[in-house]
């Protein structure tokens, strides 16, 4: 199972949790304050090249692109909407169902 990084919405504590890929971030419990409603945090991954390989232009370019993207992601506002469970009304496509946070 993958390890996810979270930030608690109540106490802003950052923590890791090993969960199924189907687990909902909203149901994750903070180990510090026991609050429910954490949000996932983007985390960088590491890779290792075996042997006598020296970093070249492509690796440096990829490293710089990673940091540029992480900087851009850190400046984004938090997600505006909550997850919505799909209902049969939504699947029918009649357009009569409404969701929270659509600005209407």
C-alpha positions in Angstrom: 0.0 0.0 0.0 1.3 3.5 -0.8 2.4 6.0 1.8 0.6 9.4 1.6 1.6 12.7 3.2 -1.2 14.7 4.8 -1.8 18.1 6.5 -4.5 18.3 9.2 -7.0 21.0 8.5 -7.6 21.6 12.2 -4.1 21.7 13.8 -1.9 22.0 10.5 0.2 19.0 11.7 1.9 17.2 8.8 2.0 13.4 8.9 2.2 10.2 6.8 -0.3 7.5 6.5 -0.2 4.1 4.8 -3.5 3.7 3.0 -5.3 2.0 0.1 -5.4 4.0 -3.1 -9.2 4.1 -2.6 -9.0 5.8 0.8 -10.6 9.2 1.0 -8.4 12.0 2.3 -11.4 13.5 4.1 -11.7 10.4 6.3 -8.1 10.4 7.4 -7.6 11.0 11.2 -4.8 13.2 12.5 -2.6 11.3 14.9 -1.9 14.5 16.9 -5.4 16.0 17.5 -7.6 13.1 16.3 -9.3 15.5 13.9 -11.0 14.3 10.8 -10.5 16.1 7.5 -6.9 16.1 6.4 -5.7 17.1 3.0 -3.1 15.3 0.9 0.2 17.1 0.4 2.3 16.7 -2.8 5.6 15.1 -2.0 8.7 14.6 -4.1 10.0 11.2 -4.8 13.7 10.1 -4.9 15.5 7.9 -7.4 18.9 6.5 -7.4 21.2 5.7 -10.3 23.5 2.8 -9.7 27.0 2.7 -11.1 29.5 5.4 -12.0 26.9 7.6 -13.8 27.5 11.3 -13.4 24.6 13.7 -13.6 24.3 15.2 -17.1 22.3 17.9 -18.8 19.0 15.8 -18.9 19.1 15.1 -15.1 19.8 18.7 -14.3 17.0 19.8 -16.6 14.6 17.3 -15.0 15.7 18.4 -11.5 15.0 22.1 -12.3 11.6 21.3 -13.8 10.7 19.4 -10.7 11.5 22.3 -8.5 9.6 24.8 -10.8 6.5 22.6 -10.7 6.7 22.1 -6.9 6.9 25.9 -6.5 3.9 26.4 -8.7 1.9 23.7 -6.9 2.7 25.3 -3.5 1.2 28.6 -4.7 -2.1 27.1 -5.7 -5.1 27.7 -3.5 -6.6 24.6 -1.7 -9.2 22.6 -3.5 -12.5 24.5 -3.6 -14.9 21.6 -3.7 -15.5 18.4 -1.8 -15.8 15.0 -3.3 -19.3 14.2 -4.4 -20.6 10.6 -4.5 -22.1 9.9 -8.0 -25.8 9.3 -7.9 -28.1 7.8 -10.5 -29.5 11.2 -11.3 -26.0 12.4 -12.3 -25.5 9.3 -14.4 -28.7 9.9 -16.3 -27.5 13.2 -17.6 -30.8 15.0 -17.3 -29.1 18.1 -16.0 -31.5 18.6 -13.0 -29.1 17.6 -10.3 -26.9 20.2 -8.5 -23.7 20.0 -6.6 -22.3 22.1 -3.8 -19.8 24.8 -4.6 -20.7 25.3 -8.3 -21.3 29.0 -7.8 -25.0 28.9 -8.7 
